[in-house]
Amino acid sequence: MAEIESKISTELNLALSLNYDERNKSIDLNVGFNAYDDTWELIIKYIGNITDISKRYSFTYVELLENFAIIIVKTDTISQLIGDRDIVYIDKPKKIVDQQNILTGYSASCFDSTFYPNIENLAGQGVLVAVIDSGIDYKHEIFNNDENRIFQIWDQNISGLPPEGYNIGTLYEKEDIQNALEENRELETKDFSGHGTAVASIITRIAPKAELLIVKLLSVEGATISKTSSLIMGIDYAIRTAIKYKMPLVVNLSFGNNYGDHNSDSIIENYLDSVSNITKLSIIVGAGNEGVAGKHSQLMLGNTTWLRSEFIVAEFNRSINLQVWRNYIDIIDIFLITPSGREIGPFNDYQNIMNYNVDNMYIAVINGFPTPYNQNNETYISIIPINDYIEAGVWEIRILPKSISNGRVDIWLPVETGTEALVRFLNPSEFTTLTIPSTASSVVTVGAYNEKTLSYASFSGRGYTVDNIIKPDIVAPGVDIETASVGGGYELKTGTSFATPFVAGAAALMMEYGIIDGNDPFLFGEKLKSYLIRGAKTLPGISKWPNEFAGWGALCFEDSLPE
């Protein structure tokens, strides 16, 4: 049984145990399910030939790099798929949200000299930069100053002509975009939130001649929410396009979530780490805005003492979930206490899926097993209303140690924008608040600071990872950044979403200098990250470097460029 359970994520396992109405009231459990034809969109890792596997189970698929795939499969076929020896792991999509809070920062990041003769003609020429986000206002003047800088737009939301090998959306080539501009004709693709336009405008200001590959993510419940499967497809397409056109590639990711143990072990992080060395590639990811959101609680257990963690739930929350992570060697009993004092549990290693009907709420719990990617143990708790809302007030997670060797327990709530109303721990941990996939080991993880005050931005996600890998790697300006607005003009934006493109723009310039200009054909990936770290400048008032707040320091492009 454990062998089978280790091949399927705890969230998917729990989702399959609930009916549609129960899942539909939860935050995440119904993401990936299509009620019309009773199918699931799933992310799999496999061995062998995906075509042969698909024939055995009659599913459609998008073949990704490094033996990953996204499949559409009937619900009653999933149990057979789990038992197939060629299937390594199966996960369902999770929601991801953009990293924003609602013409500064360029000088602070040492870009001024880029536009002067001592670094001649460095503007991102020949480098492909993928902005995988909410789309782009392709008509904005910043993207059409001397010529159209948008290489392609793949809008995953518009049915039509998707890229070859993919099954959703419409691809607009550079010629399509140019013709629409010249003819003053509207393309169907739109950026409704403005997030992607803002991110791309920062990159274009830093690297005005870089080619922009825009992937507009498939929307889930609004323009600023998508899902991990759409994100993976966007990254996959960007890498394949860079290989096809023999261009070095920078990928900018300003989306994230809290689902996972924050230790580079989720399926999306494993995908990023697997593809990071396929081509001349640098992946830049925002650290998220959870620094002071109160969504993480960390406990250190002994062998006898009860420990507890309280969290407050405001009125009018339709659903929440929690993840309790610990080392698999540790054995504990977990109890959930409702605001009215009802005790539920224990949730321990000797049970699998547990269901409770309490105070007009449905509480579903599942204990996970170690997986091919993760040696840690998860307990996933989903609190779902039977009618409209879950009970407001102070909830409590209570833990009784049974046999402890490691002792660390991490508990995560959904990200700040993942619930309808306030949900936070009363005594949260301020550290390990990075969003996923910024904890992937291969990426450059970017936090935010305020260049006006030279101070760390309190909202920015903080490290380190659970295993104390240094993250974030670097910080960049992320407070009141001037960005392009949909429909024309400019506005100020705040968040790690807008710190990330500063580093993506710097990466494009460095890859032009190294790869395109022939100064260093291997200036990408970990090597590029090391140069960024070497050039980073310290912030006043901080004596320890690296640190959990700002990593190795603040971006300074001029000092990062190889001599």
KOLSETI-902333 format. One record per residue (C-alpha): x, y, z; residue number from 1. Coordinates in nm, 3 decimals. Each point is the difference from the previous one (the first is absolute). Layout:
residues N
px  py  pz  nr
X  Y  Z  NUM
...
//
This chain:
residues 563
px  py  pz  nr
0.000  0.000  0.000  1
0.280  0.243  0.093  2
0.168  -0.065  -0.334  3
-0.316  0.103  -0.183  4
-0.073  0.298  0.225  5
0.354  0.134  -0.047  6
-0.073  0.037  -0.373  7
-0.291  0.241  0.046  8
-0.005  0.337  0.175  9
-0.192  0.025  0.327  10
-0.220  0.274  -0.142  11
-0.100  -0.208  -0.303  12
-0.059  -0.304  0.220  13
-0.231  0.201  0.226  14
-0.178  0.162  -0.295  15
-0.081  -0.341  -0.148  16
-0.157  -0.108  0.329  17
-0.251  0.290  0.001  18
-0.301  0.064  -0.217  19
-0.022  0.293  -0.240  20
-0.202  0.228  0.229  21
0.242  -0.048  0.290  22
0.303  0.066  -0.221  23
-0.165  0.299  -0.162  24
-0.037  0.176  0.336  25
0.371  -0.043  0.078  26
0.277  0.238  -0.102  27
0.202  -0.234  -0.218  28
-0.140  -0.352  -0.010  29
-0.207  0.042  -0.316  30
0.272  0.176  -0.201  31
0.070  -0.219  -0.303  32
-0.340  -0.174  -0.007  33
-0.241  0.037  -0.292  34
-0.355  -0.093  0.104  35
-0.125  0.007  -0.358  36
0.181  -0.319  -0.100  37
0.116  -0.127  0.343  38
0.370  0.044  -0.077  39
0.302  0.122  0.191  40
0.292  0.202  -0.125  41
0.304  -0.152  0.172  42
0.376  0.057  0.001  43
0.200  -0.322  -0.021  44
0.360  -0.115  0.003  45
0.053  -0.321  -0.195  46
0.258  -0.234  -0.146  47
-0.012  -0.155  -0.344  48
-0.221  0.128  -0.283  49
-0.294  0.229  0.077  50
-0.176  -0.103  -0.323  51
0.000  -0.364  0.109  52
-0.129  0.091  0.346  53
-0.277  0.217  -0.148  54
-0.116  -0.286  -0.223  55
-0.033  -0.228  0.301  56
-0.233  0.242  0.178  57
-0.149  0.206  -0.287  58
0.101  0.343  0.127  59
0.109  0.311  -0.188  60
0.325  0.164  0.098  61
0.247  0.282  -0.047  62
0.351  -0.142  0.001  63
0.237  0.220  0.199  64
0.376  -0.007  0.027  65
0.187  -0.245  0.225  66
-0.275  -0.266  0.015  67
-0.268  0.224  0.148  68
-0.346  0.025  -0.157  69
-0.338  0.160  0.054  70
-0.281  -0.243  -0.065  71
-0.380  0.006  -0.018  72
-0.135  -0.325  0.140  73
-0.337  -0.140  0.105  74
-0.053  -0.016  0.376  75
-0.060  -0.376  0.004  76
0.332  -0.058  -0.181  77
0.220  0.171  0.259  78
0.016  -0.304  0.230  79
0.136  -0.210  -0.288  80
0.249  0.273  -0.087  81
0.130  0.004  0.358  82
0.078  -0.371  -0.023  83
0.195  0.029  -0.326  84
0.373  -0.064  0.047  85
0.088  0.263  -0.262  86
-0.166  0.275  0.206  87
0.240  0.149  0.257  88
-0.221  0.269  0.153  89
-0.341  0.167  -0.053  90
-0.108  0.343  0.123  91
-0.294  0.231  -0.062  92
0.032  0.369  -0.089  93
0.005  0.259  0.278  94
-0.105  0.361  -0.015  95
0.273  0.259  -0.038  96
-0.040  0.374  0.056  97
0.199  0.301  -0.110  98
0.242  0.165  0.240  99
-0.112  0.360  0.013  100
-0.132  0.233  0.264  101
-0.175  0.290  -0.125  102
1.213  0.790  -0.806  103
0.155  -0.108  0.335  104
0.247  -0.278  0.067  105
0.204  0.006  -0.323  106
0.281  0.216  0.134  107
-0.001  -0.188  0.331  108
0.060  -0.324  -0.190  109
0.302  0.148  -0.180  110
-0.157  0.004  -0.346  111
0.082  0.363  -0.084  112
0.335  -0.083  -0.159  113
-0.170  -0.256  -0.225  114
-0.123  0.284  -0.216  115
0.338  0.170  -0.032  116
0.304  -0.081  -0.216  117
0.205  -0.176  0.268  118
-0.225  -0.303  -0.052  119
-0.071  0.039  -0.368  120
-0.329  -0.101  -0.159  121
-0.107  -0.234  0.280  122
-0.380  -0.020  -0.026  123
-0.097  -0.369  -0.006  124
0.044  -0.045  -0.376  125
-0.039  -0.365  -0.104  126
-0.139  -0.115  0.336  127
-0.349  -0.145  0.041  128
-0.178  0.101  0.323  129
-0.314  -0.196  0.090  130
-0.252  0.184  0.217  131
-0.243  -0.265  0.119  132
-0.275  0.205  0.156  133
-0.337  0.168  -0.067  134
0.074  0.106  -0.358  135
0.110  0.334  -0.146  136
-0.136  0.321  -0.146  137
0.186  -0.049  -0.328  138
-0.106  0.346  -0.120  139
0.170  0.189  0.286  140
0.264  0.240  -0.125  141
0.277  -0.148  0.214  142
-0.010  -0.323  -0.204  143
-0.010  0.183  -0.333  144
0.250  0.282  0.041  145
0.223  -0.068  -0.301  146
-0.148  -0.334  -0.107  147
-0.227  -0.269  0.140  148
0.196  -0.190  0.269  149
-0.261  -0.274  0.056  150
0.121  -0.325  -0.151  151
-0.316  -0.202  0.067  152
-0.311  -0.002  0.217  153
-0.149  -0.332  0.104  154
-0.338  0.074  0.155  155
-0.108  -0.321  0.170  156
-0.355  0.134  0.042  157
-0.100  0.043  -0.365  158
-0.107  -0.308  -0.194  159
0.150  -0.012  -0.345  160
0.350  -0.090  -0.114  161
0.219  -0.110  0.291  162
0.375  -0.053  -0.040  163
0.096  -0.333  -0.153  164
-0.002  -0.273  0.263  165
-0.236  0.181  0.238  166
-0.377  -0.018  0.025  167
-0.125  0.335  0.126  168
0.001  0.363  -0.106  169
0.106  0.202  -0.301  170
0.351  0.093  -0.108  171
0.062  0.342  -0.154  172
0.327  0.027  -0.192  173
0.203  0.320  -0.025  174
-0.140  0.061  -0.348  175
-0.358  -0.029  0.129  176
0.071  0.258  0.268  177
0.179  0.234  -0.241  178
-0.281  -0.020  -0.255  179
-0.261  0.078  0.267  180
0.201  0.305  0.107  181
0.043  0.129  -0.355  182
-0.366  -0.057  -0.086  183
-0.124  0.140  0.332  184
-0.179  -0.331  0.047  185
-0.081  -0.160  0.335  186
0.131  -0.345  0.086  187
-0.225  -0.199  0.229  188
0.268  -0.038  0.268  189
-0.028  0.243  0.294  190
0.176  0.057  0.332  191
-0.292  0.052  0.236  192
0.196  0.040  0.325  193
0.295  0.197  -0.139  194
0.244  -0.213  0.200  195
0.179  -0.151  -0.300  196
0.018  0.336  -0.179  197
0.161  0.158  0.306  198
0.254  -0.282  0.036  199
0.091  0.004  -0.371  200
0.042  0.380  -0.001  201
0.272  -0.018  0.266  202
0.190  -0.258  -0.204  203
-0.037  0.209  -0.315  204
0.136  0.311  0.171  205
0.309  -0.193  0.109  206
0.047  -0.211  -0.314  207
-0.184  0.194  -0.274  208
0.119  -0.224  -0.284  209
-0.080  -0.334  0.164  210
-0.271  -0.205  -0.171  211
-0.304  -0.052  0.223  212
-0.176  -0.336  -0.004  213
-0.330  0.059  0.179  214
-0.200  -0.288  0.143  215
-0.339  0.105  0.132  216
-0.088  -0.261  0.259  217
-0.335  -0.173  -0.004  218
-0.217  0.187  0.251  219
-0.166  -0.174  0.295  220
-0.256  0.206  0.194  221
0.135  0.332  -0.121  222
0.280  0.166  -0.189  223
0.260  -0.028  0.279  224
-0.048  -0.371  0.080  225
0.121  -0.289  -0.213  226
0.121  -0.355  0.064  227
0.332  -0.181  0.010  228
-0.073  -0.215  -0.306  229
-0.046  0.313  -0.215  230
0.321  0.146  0.141  231
0.198  -0.317  -0.076  232
-0.134  -0.006  -0.357  233
0.105  0.364  -0.045  234
0.352  -0.070  0.122  235
0.021  -0.312  -0.213  236
-0.105  0.190  -0.312  237
0.249  0.280  0.069  238
0.288  -0.247  0.028  239
-0.098  -0.184  -0.318  240
-0.029  0.332  -0.184  241
0.345  0.112  0.117  242
0.147  -0.330  -0.119  243
-0.180  0.027  -0.337  244
0.129  0.351  -0.068  245
0.341  -0.060  0.165  246
-0.043  0.292  0.239  247
0.109  0.030  0.363  248
-0.305  0.020  0.225  249
-0.100  0.183  0.316  250
-0.326  -0.107  0.167  251
-0.174  0.247  0.233  252
-0.246  -0.152  0.250  253
-0.193  0.236  0.227  254
-0.262  -0.252  0.119  255
0.005  -0.239  0.294  256
-0.186  -0.195  0.270  257
0.054  -0.157  0.342  258
-0.061  -0.363  -0.090  259
0.298  -0.219  0.095  260
0.268  -0.039  0.264  261
0.197  0.302  -0.131  262
0.307  -0.210  -0.059  263
0.015  -0.040  -0.380  264
-0.205  -0.321  0.016  265
-0.328  0.081  -0.180  266
-0.059  -0.126  -0.354  267
0.030  0.349  -0.154  268
0.332  0.058  0.178  269
0.125  -0.338  -0.116  270
-0.105  0.088  -0.354  271
0.194  0.329  0.016  272
0.308  -0.171  0.140  273
-0.024  -0.273  -0.267  274
-0.018  0.238  -0.297  275
0.242  0.263  0.131  276
0.299  -0.142  -0.190  277
-0.171  -0.093  -0.327  278
0.100  0.320  -0.179  279
0.158  0.340  0.067  280
-0.258  0.094  0.258  281
-0.042  0.213  0.313  282
-0.324  -0.018  0.201  283
-0.083  0.298  0.220  284
-0.275  -0.042  0.261  285
-0.156  0.243  0.248  286
0.019  -0.087  0.370  287
-0.366  0.094  0.058  288
-0.161  0.246  0.238  289
-0.058  -0.222  0.303  290
0.269  0.146  0.229  291
-0.246  0.151  0.249  292
-0.316  -0.177  -0.114  293
0.000  -0.241  0.295  294
-0.045  -0.312  -0.211  295
0.284  -0.213  0.142  296
0.039  -0.154  0.344  297
0.307  -0.196  0.108  298
0.017  -0.222  0.307  299
0.293  -0.193  0.151  300
-0.115  -0.314  0.178  301
0.151  -0.188  0.292  302
-0.104  -0.351  0.097  303
-0.261  0.081  0.264  304
-0.136  0.355  -0.015  305
-0.321  0.097  -0.179  306
0.042  0.289  -0.241  307
-0.269  0.211  -0.163  308
-0.040  0.256  -0.273  309
-0.303  0.228  -0.015  310
-0.139  0.169  -0.309  311
-0.282  0.248  -0.040  312
-0.269  -0.034  -0.266  313
-0.208  0.309  -0.075  314
-0.365  -0.013  -0.098  315
-0.113  -0.088  -0.353  316
0.274  -0.246  -0.092  317
-0.145  -0.270  -0.221  318
0.285  -0.246  0.047  319
0.361  -0.031  0.115  320
0.266  -0.268  0.002  321
0.309  -0.067  0.207  322
0.309  -0.208  -0.061  323
0.193  -0.146  0.293  324
0.348  -0.115  -0.108  325
0.258  -0.193  0.202  326
0.280  -0.254  -0.048  327
-0.138  -0.346  -0.072  328
0.202  -0.149  0.286  329
-0.194  0.208  0.255  330
-0.327  -0.148  0.129  331
-0.259  0.243  0.133  332
-0.371  0.031  0.069  333
-0.168  0.308  -0.145  334
-0.326  0.146  0.131  335
-0.212  0.285  -0.140  336
-0.197  0.213  0.247  337
-0.289  0.210  -0.134  338
-0.087  0.350  0.134  339
-0.293  -0.154  0.189  340
0.239  -0.242  0.175  341
-0.073  -0.319  -0.195  342
0.307  -0.228  -0.011  343
0.054  -0.202  -0.319  344
0.264  -0.268  -0.033  345
0.248  -0.140  0.046  346
0.129  0.008  -0.356  347
0.292  -0.241  0.017  348
0.212  -0.225  -0.215  349
-0.225  -0.300  0.051  350
-0.293  0.135  -0.198  351
-0.039  0.123  -0.355  352
-0.305  0.210  -0.100  353
-0.208  0.123  0.295  354
-0.336  0.177  -0.032  355
-0.186  0.198  0.266  356
-0.334  0.186  0.011  357
0.031  0.265  0.272  358
-0.201  0.316  0.072  359
-0.140  0.030  -0.351  360
0.342  -0.060  -0.156  361
0.156  -0.286  -0.189  362
0.363  -0.061  0.098  363
0.205  -0.235  -0.218  364
0.350  -0.111  0.100  365
0.261  -0.214  -0.170  366
0.346  -0.112  0.104  367
0.253  -0.028  -0.279  368
0.290  -0.234  -0.054  369
0.351  0.084  -0.119  370
0.008  0.034  -0.379  371
0.274  -0.042  -0.263  372
0.061  0.374  0.048  373
-0.058  0.053  0.369  374
0.109  -0.188  0.312  375
-0.218  0.216  0.225  376
-0.346  -0.086  0.132  377
-0.305  0.220  -0.057  378
-0.336  0.020  0.168  379
-0.243  0.195  -0.220  380
-0.310  0.144  0.168  381
-0.288  0.148  -0.199  382
-0.277  0.188  0.183  383
-0.314  0.028  -0.214  384
-0.337  0.153  0.095  385
-0.311  -0.214  -0.032  386
-0.197  0.316  -0.079  387
0.173  0.334  -0.066  388
0.291  0.078  0.233  389
0.232  -0.171  0.243  390
0.000  0.094  0.368  391
0.173  0.329  0.078  392
0.222  0.047  0.304  393
0.322  -0.148  0.139  394
0.083  -0.352  -0.115  395
0.282  -0.209  0.138  396
0.236  -0.270  -0.123  397
0.114  -0.208  0.297  398
0.285  -0.249  -0.034  399
0.096  -0.286  0.232  400
0.349  -0.142  -0.062  401
0.019  -0.381  0.000  402
0.351  -0.073  -0.128  403
0.222  0.292  -0.101  404
0.341  0.001  -0.171  405
-0.006  0.316  -0.212  406
-0.275  0.199  0.170  407
-0.069  0.277  -0.250  408
-0.363  0.053  -0.101  409
-0.102  0.260  -0.260  410
-0.362  0.103  -0.056  411
-0.115  0.210  -0.295  412
-0.327  0.177  -0.073  413
-0.097  0.117  -0.352  414
0.175  0.310  -0.134  415
-0.136  0.345  0.089  416
-0.221  0.028  -0.308  417
-0.115  -0.363  0.019  418
-0.293  0.052  0.240  419
-0.305  0.226  0.003  420
0.078  0.159  0.340  421
0.276  0.014  0.261  422
0.163  -0.330  0.096  423
0.331  0.007  0.189  424
0.193  -0.155  0.286  425
-0.003  0.192  0.329  426
0.371  -0.069  0.057  427
0.139  -0.057  -0.348  428
0.356  -0.071  -0.101  429
0.145  0.287  -0.201  430
0.241  -0.232  -0.180  431
-0.043  -0.262  -0.276  432
-0.278  0.213  -0.148  433
0.117  -0.031  -0.362  434
-0.267  -0.107  -0.246  435
0.039  -0.300  -0.229  436
0.167  -0.037  -0.252  437
0.252  0.259  0.127  438
0.149  -0.268  0.227  439
0.118  -0.207  -0.300  440
0.376  -0.039  0.030  441
0.080  0.082  -0.364  442
-0.180  0.334  -0.026  443
0.108  0.350  0.094  444
-0.234  0.096  0.283  445
-0.071  0.373  0.026  446
-0.125  0.189  0.305  447
-0.090  0.368  0.017  448
0.148  0.305  0.168  449
-0.080  0.371  0.007  450
0.280  0.182  -0.178  451
-0.113  0.339  0.137  452
0.059  -0.104  0.360  453
0.257  -0.273  -0.079  454
-0.205  -0.231  0.219  455
-0.138  -0.349  -0.043  456
-0.367  -0.008  -0.102  457
-0.187  -0.160  0.290  458
-0.250  -0.177  -0.228  459
0.270  -0.183  -0.196  460
0.022  -0.377  0.048  461
0.279  -0.108  0.234  462
0.228  -0.303  0.007  463
0.156  -0.230  0.055  464
-0.146  -0.322  -0.135  465
-0.085  -0.275  0.249  466
0.344  -0.154  -0.059  467
0.167  0.342  0.038  468
0.087  0.054  -0.365  469
0.065  0.371  -0.046  470
-0.308  0.165  -0.150  471
-0.072  0.264  -0.115  472
0.316  0.027  -0.206  473
-0.027  0.375  -0.050  474
-0.237  0.296  0.042  475
-0.097  0.272  -0.247  476
-0.216  0.315  0.017  477
-0.364  -0.095  0.060  478
-0.169  0.304  0.157  479
-0.178  0.266  -0.210  480
0.148  -0.110  -0.330  481
-0.114  0.192  -0.307  482
-0.153  -0.245  -0.247  483
-0.205  0.012  -0.319  484
-0.379  0.004  0.038  485
-0.246  -0.179  -0.226  486
-0.147  0.258  -0.237  487
0.300  0.232  0.018  488
0.184  0.199  0.261  489
0.183  -0.115  0.311  490
-0.075  -0.084  0.363  491
0.185  -0.098  0.317  492
0.001  -0.365  0.105  493
0.128  -0.176  0.311  494
0.086  -0.366  0.060  495
0.263  -0.261  -0.077  496
-0.175  -0.037  -0.338  497
0.168  0.325  -0.096  498
0.337  -0.072  0.160  499
0.033  -0.321  -0.203  500
0.014  0.168  -0.347  501
0.290  0.219  0.113  502
0.204  -0.317  0.038  503
-0.148  -0.154  -0.317  504
0.104  0.312  -0.192  505
0.349  -0.018  0.150  506
0.022  -0.366  -0.101  507
-0.093  0.090  -0.360  508
0.278  0.259  -0.017  509
0.252  -0.240  0.152  510
-0.095  -0.277  -0.243  511
0.034  0.241  -0.292  512
0.345  0.099  0.123  513
0.110  -0.358  0.060  514
-0.181  -0.214  -0.258  515
-0.100  0.232  -0.286  516
0.314  0.214  0.007  517
0.227  -0.300  0.057  518
0.161  0.109  0.326  519
-0.118  -0.307  0.191  520
-0.218  -0.258  -0.178  521
-0.085  -0.164  0.334  522
-0.138  0.307  0.177  523
-0.338  -0.143  0.102  524
-0.156  -0.211  0.275  525
0.207  -0.052  0.312  526
0.293  0.196  -0.143  527
-0.217  0.304  -0.062  528
-0.146  -0.036  0.350  529
0.350  -0.001  0.149  530
0.089  0.325  -0.182  531
-0.320  0.164  0.127  532
0.088  -0.106  0.353  533
0.359  0.121  -0.034  534
-0.115  0.343  -0.115  535
-0.273  0.043  0.260  536
0.037  0.296  0.235  537
-0.075  -0.003  0.370  538
-0.275  0.207  0.159  539
0.069  0.225  0.302  540
-0.087  -0.125  0.345  541
0.045  -0.367  -0.084  542
0.317  -0.166  0.128  543
-0.059  -0.363  -0.099  544
0.041  -0.097  -0.367  545
-0.153  -0.211  -0.141  546
-0.320  0.026  0.202  547
-0.359  -0.120  -0.008  548
-0.134  0.342  -0.103  549
0.217  0.108  -0.292  550
0.213  -0.301  -0.088  551
0.339  0.118  -0.124  552
-0.106  0.361  -0.046  553
-0.159  0.245  -0.243  554
0.031  -0.025  -0.377  555
0.285  0.205  -0.147  556
0.024  -0.079  -0.369  557
0.321  0.189  -0.074  558
0.192  -0.190  0.270  559
-0.153  -0.332  -0.109  560
0.110  0.024  -0.362  561
0.318  -0.203  -0.059  562
0.309  0.210  -0.064  563
//
